[in-house]
Amino acid sequence: MAASKKQNHGLSLAGVIASRKLISRLSVNDFKTKFAGSYLGIIWAFVQPVITVLVYWFVFEKGFKPPTVNNAAGVAVPFVLWLIAGMVPWFFFSDALSGGTRALLDYSYLVKKVVFQIDILPVVKVASAVFVHLFFLGFTVLLYAAYGYIPDGYTLQIVYYSVCLLVFTLGLTYLTSAVVVFFRDLNQVINIVLQVGVWVTPVMWNIDTMELNPLLKDMLKLNPLYYIVQGYRDALIGKVFFWERPGLSLYFWAVTAVFVWLGTYVFKKLRMHFADVL
């Protein structure tokens, strides 16, 4: 009990930044241990997104032969490119949220240490997912270039939307990683939410061309991940700057601020009990 009480210091951005070297080391180690014991090791982490892209390319381009997609800006683009632009942020979110939710459970031996700063554990898990995300981003840009979509100033917005995705995911992960210590079924709930979320976001279908009730469309756009997925497509396809969507941008950051505050608040309040429960 004494150990858990000593861990109840303030959760702060400054403390996380001060531990950046430790976070870097732990995230690299976490990334490597996912594939420990396999012959190809971390190569599997990079094979998966490539295989996924190839499967979708074959299914949609060679199998279904869908028509070209016209997005909200009226820009025509092959469906596979439109789809991949949505898959890139979703894969990161799914991987980071799933891993981040289990951060305290996976590192329970560190949580029980008196002097260890457990605030950084959710960050470690999210940072571990960044490696594959960066590779997937590079692969996507090259794929777009192969189709004739040469990177330009709009493409640089991927950095902005990646930061949006990172901050939103971190806020949510602080919340879920704290709650799952006391409610282990949250892991299963997260898996179900992710299975539904890929369709609700939407990643697999085009909300701009679907014949939906306008009210339902507006409700779907309230999903913060819609802003990010649409942003990646704006950067790679639509050629729209984020400041051209001021209302959606302000809404996203307002919702993200709430999740960051709620996540860190709940984490701080429950932290003194983590060592006892684990």
DRENLUMSE-821849 format. One line per 3 residues: their letters; for each residue x, y, z of N, C-alpha, C. Coordinates in steps of 0.05 Angstrom, whole numbers, plus 5000, padded with zeros to 4 digits. Layout:
REM residues N
a	X Y Z X Y Z X Y Z; ...
***
This chain:
REM residues 278
maa	5017 4976 5000 5000 5000 5000 5017 5025 5000; 5039 5023 5015 5057 5046 5016 5069 5053 4989; 5075 5032 4974 5086 5036 4947 5067 5051 4929
skk	5041 5043 4930 5022 5056 4912 5017 5085 4920; 5019 5091 4946 5015 5119 4955 5038 5136 4946; 5062 5126 4946 5085 5142 4937 5083 5148 4907
qnh	5068 5133 4892 5065 5138 4864 5045 5160 4858; 5031 5170 4878 5009 5188 4873 5019 5217 4871; 5038 5222 4853 5047 5249 4848 5032 5260 4824
gls	5035 5285 4819 5019 5298 4798 5026 5287 4770; 5005 5283 4755 5008 5275 4727 5012 5300 4711; 5035 5302 4697 5040 5327 4683 5054 5322 4656
lag	5050 5340 4637 5063 5338 4612 5093 5341 4615; 5101 5359 4633 5129 5364 4638 5143 5338 4647; 5130 5323 4664 5142 5298 4674 5145 5278 4652
via	5126 5277 4634 5128 5258 4611 5150 5267 4592; 5152 5293 4587 5174 5303 4570 5201 5298 4582; 5203 5302 4608 5229 5297 4622 5237 5267 4620
srk	5218 5250 4616 5223 5221 4615 5225 5211 4586; 5229 5230 4567 5227 5222 4538 5248 5201 4531; 5272 5202 4543 5292 5182 4536 5284 5154 4546
lis	5272 5153 4570 5262 5128 4581 5239 5117 4564; 5221 5136 4556 5199 5128 4539 5208 5117 4512; 5229 5130 4501 5240 5120 4476 5251 5092 4478
rls	5266 5087 4500 5278 5061 4503 5256 5039 4508; 5237 5046 4525 5216 5027 4531 5198 5021 4507; 5193 5042 4491 5175 5038 4468 5189 5020 4447
vnd	5215 5025 4443 5230 5008 4424 5231 4979 4434; 5235 4975 4460 5235 4949 4471 5208 4935 4469; 5187 4952 4474 5159 4941 4472 5153 4932 4444
fkt	5162 4948 4425 5158 4941 4397 5172 4915 4389; 5196 4912 4399 5212 4888 4393 5200 4863 4406; 5190 4866 4431 5181 4842 4446 5155 4831 4434
kfa	5140 4847 4418 5116 4837 4406 5122 4814 4387; 5146 4814 4376 5153 4793 4357 5177 4776 4366; 5182 4777 4393 5204 4762 4404 5199 4732 4400
gsy	5219 4718 4391 5217 4689 4387 5211 4681 4359; 5201 4700 4343 5195 4693 4315 5220 4696 4298; 5222 4681 4277 5246 4680 4261 5252 4707 4247
lgi	5231 4720 4237 5235 4746 4223 5234 4770 4242; 5226 4765 4267 5225 4787 4286 5207 4810 4278; 5218 4835 4281 5201 4859 4276 5194 4863 4247
iwa	5206 4847 4229 5198 4849 4201 5169 4843 4197; 5158 4826 4215 5129 4820 4213 5112 4844 4217; 5121 4863 4233 5106 4888 4238 5102 4904 4212
fvq	5121 4903 4194 5120 4918 4170 5108 4902 4147; 5109 4876 4149 5097 4859 4129 5067 4861 4129; 5055 4863 4154 5026 4863 4156 5013 4885 4140
pvi	5021 4911 4144 5008 4932 4128 5011 4929 4098; 5034 4919 4090 5039 4915 4061 5020 4894 4050; 5018 4871 4064 5000 4850 4056 4971 4859 4056
tvl	4964 4875 4076 4936 4885 4078 4930 4902 4054; 4949 4920 4047 4945 4937 4024 4942 4921 3998; 4959 4901 3995 4958 4884 3971 4932 4869 3969
vyw	4922 4859 3992 4896 4844 3993 4874 4863 3984; 4872 4887 3996 4851 4905 3988 4854 4914 3959; 4879 4917 3950 4883 4925 3922 4872 4903 3903
fvf	4878 4878 3910 4869 4856 3893 4839 4853 3894; 4827 4855 3918 4798 4851 3921 4783 4873 3906; 4791 4898 3911 4775 4920 3900 4782 4927 3872
ekg	4807 4925 3864 4815 4932 3837 4810 4909 3817; 4817 4885 3825 4815 4862 3807 4789 4846 3811; 4779 4846 3835 4755 4830 3841 4729 4845 3836
fkp	4724 4866 3853 4699 4880 3851 4698 4901 3828; 4722 4909 3820 4725 4930 3799 4706 4954 3804; 4710 4967 3827 4692 4989 3833 4697 5013 3816
ptv	4678 5031 3813 4682 5056 3797 4700 5075 3812; 4711 5095 3798 4727 5115 3812 4710 5130 3832; 4723 5136 3855 4709 5150 3876 4711 5180 3872
nna	4688 5194 3875 4688 5223 3874 4684 5233 3903; 4703 5246 3914 4700 5255 3941 4684 5282 3942; 4682 5294 3966 4666 5318 3969 4676 5341 3952
agv	4701 5341 3946 4712 5363 3929 4709 5357 3899; 4697 5334 3893 4693 5327 3865 4718 5315 3851; 4737 5307 3867 4762 5296 3856 4759 5266 3853
avp	4764 5257 3828 4762 5228 3822 4788 5214 3830; 4786 5191 3842 4810 5177 3852 4804 5147 3852; 4823 5130 3845 4818 5101 3847 4810 5093 3875
fvl	4791 5075 3877 4779 5068 3903 4801 5058 3923; 4820 5043 3913 4840 5031 3931 4857 5053 3945; 4862 5075 3930 4877 5097 3942 4860 5111 3963
wli	4835 5115 3956 4816 5128 3975 4814 5112 4001; 4813 5085 3997 4810 5067 4020 4834 5067 4038; 4858 5066 4026 4883 5065 4041 4887 5090 4057
agm	4878 5113 4046 4881 5139 4061 4865 5138 4087; 4844 5122 4088 4829 5119 4113 4840 5097 4131; 4852 5077 4118 4862 5054 4134 4887 5062 4150
vpw	4903 5080 4139 4928 5087 4153 4923 5098 4181; 4907 5118 4185 4902 5128 4212 4886 5108 4229; 4868 5093 4216 4852 5074 4232 4870 5051 4243
fff	4888 5041 4227 4906 5020 4237 4922 5030 4261; 4932 5054 4260 4947 5065 4283 4929 5067 4307; 4905 5078 4303 4887 5082 4326 4880 5055 4339
sda	4874 5036 4322 4866 5009 4332 4889 4996 4347; 4913 4997 4336 4937 4985 4349 4944 5000 4375; 4944 5026 4373 4952 5042 4397 4932 5040 4419
lsg	4906 5041 4413 4886 5039 4434 4885 5011 4447; 4888 4990 4430 4888 4963 4441 4912 4959 4459; 4935 4967 4450 4960 4964 4466 4960 4982 4490
gtr	4952 5007 4486 4952 5027 4507 4933 5019 4530; 4910 5008 4523 4891 4999 4544 4904 4979 4562; 4921 4962 4551 4934 4941 4568 4960 4950 4580
all	4967 4975 4578 4994 4985 4587 5000 4977 4616; 4982 4983 4634 4987 4978 4662 4986 4948 4668; 4970 4933 4654 4969 4904 4658 4995 4891 4648
dys	5004 4900 4624 5029 4888 4613 5053 4895 4629; 5053 4919 4641 5076 4928 4657 5070 4929 4687; 5054 4909 4696 5046 4909 4724 5070 4908 4743
ylv	5092 4895 4734 5116 4894 4751 5128 4921 4755; 5125 4939 4736 5135 4967 4739 5116 4984 4756; 5090 4978 4753 5070 4994 4769 5075 4990 4799
kkv	5085 4966 4806 5089 4960 4835 5115 4971 4846; 5131 4982 4828 5156 4994 4838 5150 5021 4850; 5164 5027 4872 5159 5052 4887 5167 5077 4871
vfq	5190 5076 4858 5201 5100 4846 5195 5103 4817; 5182 5083 4804 5178 5085 4776 5154 5104 4769; 5158 5120 4749 5137 5139 4740 5118 5125 4721
idi	5096 5115 4732 5078 5099 4716 5062 5116 4696; 5063 5142 4699 5049 5160 4680 5057 5155 4651; 5082 5146 4647 5092 5143 4620 5084 5117 4606
lpv	5073 5098 4621 5067 5072 4609 5047 5073 4586; 5025 5088 4588 5007 5091 4565 5021 5104 4541; 5039 5123 4547 5054 5137 4525 5073 5117 4511
vkv	5085 5099 4527 5103 5079 4516 5088 5061 4496; 5064 5052 4503 5049 5035 4485 5040 5049 4460; 5032 5074 4462 5024 5090 4439 5048 5095 4421
asa	5070 5102 4434 5095 5108 4418 5104 5083 4404; 5100 5059 4416 5107 5034 4403 5092 5030 4377; 5067 5040 4375 5051 5037 4351 5060 5057 4329
vfv	5075 5077 4337 5083 5098 4318 5102 5086 4296; 5119 5067 4304 5138 5056 4285 5125 5045 4260; 5105 5028 4264 5091 5017 4241 5076 5039 4226
hlf	5064 5058 4241 5049 5079 4228 5067 5096 4209; 5091 5102 4217 5110 5117 4201 5117 5101 4175; 5121 5075 4179 5127 5059 4156 5103 5058 4136
flg	5080 5054 4148 5055 5053 4132 5051 5079 4117; 5056 5102 4130 5054 5128 4117 5072 5130 4093; 5097 5122 4097 5117 5124 4076 5109 5106 4052
ftv	5099 5082 4059 5090 5063 4038 5067 5075 4023; 5048 5088 4037 5025 5100 4024 5032 5122 4005; 5050 5140 4014 5059 5162 3998 5072 5152 3972
lly	5088 5131 3975 5101 5119 3951 5080 5106 3932; 5060 5094 3944 5039 5081 3928 5024 5103 3913; 5018 5125 3926 5004 5147 3913 5021 5158 3890
aay	5047 5161 3895 5065 5171 3875 5065 5152 3850; 5064 5126 3855 5063 5106 3834 5038 5109 3816; 5017 5119 3829 4992 5124 3815 4991 5152 3802
gyi	5012 5167 3806 5013 5194 3794 5006 5216 3813; 5001 5210 3838 4995 5231 3858 5020 5239 3872; 5035 5258 3861 5061 5266 3871 5057 5283 3896
pdg	5073 5278 3918 5071 5293 3943 5074 5323 3938; 5059 5340 3951 5061 5369 3949 5057 5381 3976; 5052 5407 3977 5047 5421 4002 5024 5411 4018
ytl	5003 5402 4005 4980 5391 4018 4987 5365 4033; 5005 5350 4021 5013 5324 4033 5026 5328 4060; 5039 5350 4064 5052 5356 4090 5032 5357 4113
qiv	5007 5360 4107 4986 5361 4128 4984 5334 4142; 4995 5314 4131 4995 5288 4144 5008 5290 4172; 5028 5307 4174 5042 5312 4200 5022 5323 4220
yys	5006 5343 4211 4987 5355 4229 4966 5335 4238; 4955 5320 4218 4934 5301 4225 4945 5277 4242; 4970 5271 4238 4983 5250 4255 4985 5260 4284
vcl	4991 5285 4287 4992 5297 4314 4964 5297 4326; 4944 5304 4311 4916 5302 4320 4910 5274 4330; 4917 5255 4313 4911 5227 4320 4926 5218 4345
lvf	4951 5226 4348 4967 5219 4371 4956 5231 4397; 4949 5256 4396 4939 5269 4421 4912 5257 4429; 4894 5254 4409 4868 5242 4415 4870 5214 4427
tlg	4887 5198 4414 4891 5170 4423 4904 5169 4451; 4923 5187 4457 4935 5187 4483 4914 5194 4505; 4898 5214 4500 4877 5222 4519 4859 5198 4525
lty	4850 5185 4504 4832 5162 4507 4846 5139 4521; 4871 5135 4515 4887 5113 4526 4891 5116 4556; 4897 5141 4565 4899 5145 4594 4874 5137 4608
lts	4851 5142 4596 4826 5135 4608 4822 5105 4609; 4825 5092 4586 4820 5063 4585 4840 5047 4600; 4866 5055 4600 4886 5040 4615 4882 5041 4645
avv	4870 5063 4655 4864 5065 4683 4839 5049 4691; 4819 5050 4674 4794 5036 4680 4797 5006 4678; 4813 4996 4658 4815 4967 4654 4828 4953 4677
vff	4843 4967 4694 4855 4954 4717 4833 4944 4736; 4811 4958 4737 4789 4950 4755 4766 4936 4740; 4765 4940 4714 4744 4927 4698 4757 4914 4674
rdl	4766 4889 4678 4782 4875 4657 4766 4870 4632; 4739 4869 4634 4723 4864 4610 4725 4887 4590; 4737 4910 4598 4739 4933 4580 4756 4925 4555
nqv	4775 4907 4558 4790 4897 4535 4772 4886 4513; 4753 4870 4521 4734 4859 4502 4715 4880 4490; 4708 4899 4507 4691 4921 4498 4705 4937 4477
ini	4731 4943 4482 4747 4958 4463 4748 4944 4436; 4752 4917 4437 4753 4902 4412 4728 4904 4396; 4705 4903 4410 4679 4905 4396 4676 4933 4385
vlq	4683 4953 4401 4681 4981 4392 4698 4986 4367; 4721 4974 4366 4739 4977 4343 4727 4964 4318; 4714 4941 4322 4702 4926 4299 4679 4943 4288
vgv	4664 4955 4305 4641 4972 4296 4652 4999 4285; 4672 5010 4299 4682 5036 4293 4694 5039 4265; 4705 5018 4254 4717 5019 4227 4695 5025 4206
wvt	4670 5017 4213 4648 5023 4194 4635 5049 4200; 4634 5057 4225 4621 5081 4233 4638 5106 4227; 4664 5103 4225 4681 5126 4222 4676 5145 4199
pvm	4672 5138 4174 4674 5112 4161 4701 5110 4147; 4711 5085 4147 4736 5079 4133 4731 5064 4107; 4712 5046 4107 4707 5028 4085 4687 5039 4065
wni	4672 5060 4072 4652 5070 4053 4653 5100 4052; 4642 5111 4031 4644 5140 4026 4619 5154 4035; 4622 5169 4057 4599 5183 4069 4588 5205 4050
dtm	4605 5215 4033 4597 5237 4015 4579 5228 3992; 4581 5203 3984 4565 5193 3962 4542 5175 3970; 4542 5167 3995 4520 5149 4005 4494 5165 4008
eln	4472 5153 4001 4446 5166 4003 4436 5162 4032; 4444 5180 4049 4437 5179 4078 4421 5203 4086; 4406 5200 4107 4392 5223 4118 4413 5244 4126
pll	4409 5270 4119 4429 5291 4126 4435 5292 4156; 4414 5287 4172 4418 5287 4201 4437 5264 4209; 4434 5241 4197 4451 5218 4203 4479 5224 4195
kdm	4483 5237 4172 4510 5244 4162 4523 5263 4182; 4508 5283 4192 4519 5301 4211 4527 5287 4237; 4511 5268 4245 4517 5253 4270 4543 5236 4267
lkl	4546 5224 4243 4570 5208 4238 4595 5225 4238; 4592 5250 4229 4615 5268 4227 4623 5279 4255; 4606 5274 4275 4614 5281 4302 4635 5263 4314
npl	4639 5240 4301 4660 5222 4310 4687 5236 4305; 4703 5240 4326 4729 5254 4322 4747 5241 4302; 4745 5214 4299 4762 5200 4279 4754 5207 4251
yyi	4729 5215 4247 4721 5224 4220 4738 5247 4211; 4743 5266 4229 4759 5289 4223 4787 5281 4214; 4799 5261 4228 4826 5252 4221 4826 5237 4195
vqg	4808 5218 4192 4807 5202 4167 4802 5221 4143; 4783 5239 4146 4777 5258 4124 4802 5276 4120; 4816 5282 4141 4840 5299 4138 4862 5285 4122
yrd	4866 5259 4127 4886 5244 4111 4878 5244 4082; 4852 5241 4077 4843 5241 4049 4844 5269 4037; 4840 5290 4053 4844 5317 4043 4873 5322 4035
ali	4891 5312 4052 4920 5316 4047 4929 5301 4022; 4919 5277 4019 4929 5260 3997 4913 5262 3971; 4887 5268 3974 4870 5267 3951 4856 5294 3946
gkv	4841 5304 3966 4824 5327 3962 4838 5353 3958; 4864 5354 3968 4879 5379 3967 4864 5402 3981; 4857 5397 4006 4843 5417 4022 4859 5421 4047
ffw	4865 5446 4054 4880 5452 4079 4861 5450 4103; 4872 5443 4126 4855 5439 4150 4841 5464 4159; 4854 5487 4154 4841 5512 4162 4817 5520 4145
erp	4813 5505 4123 4789 5509 4107 4765 5495 4119; 4769 5480 4140 4747 5467 4154 4748 5477 4184; 4745 5503 4188 4749 5514 4215 4729 5503 4236
gls	4704 5499 4228 4685 5488 4247 4692 5460 4256; 4699 5443 4237 4705 5416 4244 4731 5414 4260; 4750 5432 4253 4776 5432 4268 4772 5440 4297
lyf	4756 5461 4301 4751 5471 4328 4736 5450 4344; 4717 5436 4331 4702 5415 4345 4720 5393 4353; 4738 5384 4335 4756 5362 4341 4773 5368 4365
wav	4786 5392 4365 4804 5399 4387 4789 5403 4413; 4764 5412 4412 4748 5414 4436 4742 5387 4448; 4734 5368 4431 4729 5341 4440 4754 5328 4450
tav	4776 5332 4436 4802 5320 4444 4811 5331 4471; 4807 5357 4475 4814 5369 4501 4798 5357 4524; 4773 5351 4519 4756 5338 4539 4767 5310 4546
fvw	4774 5295 4525 4784 5268 4530 4811 5268 4544; 4828 5287 4536 4855 5289 4549 4851 5296 4579; 4833 5315 4585 4828 5323 4612 4816 5300 4628
lgt	4795 5287 4616 4782 5265 4630 4801 5242 4634; 4816 5235 4614 4835 5213 4616 4856 5217 4637; 4868 5240 4637 4889 5246 4657 4877 5249 4685
yvf	4853 5259 4687 4840 5263 4713 4833 5235 4725; 4821 5218 4709 4814 5191 4719 4840 5175 4726; 4860 5177 4709 4885 5164 4714 4897 5173 4741
kkl	4897 5199 4746 4908 5210 4770 4893 5201 4795; 4866 5200 4792 4849 5193 4815 4852 5163 4822; 4855 5146 4802 4856 5118 4807 4884 5107 4812
rmh	4904 5123 4805 4932 5114 4806 4940 5102 4833; 4931 5113 4855 4940 5104 4881 4931 5076 4887; 4911 5066 4871 4901 5039 4876 4912 5018 4857
fad	4927 5027 4837 4936 5008 4816 4953 4985 4828; 4972 4992 4844 4990 4971 4854 4975 4951 4872; 4955 4960 4886 4940 4942 4903 4924 4922 4887
vl	4911 4932 4866 4894 4915 4849 4911 4896 4832; 4933 4906 4821 4950 4889 4804 4967 4869 4820
***
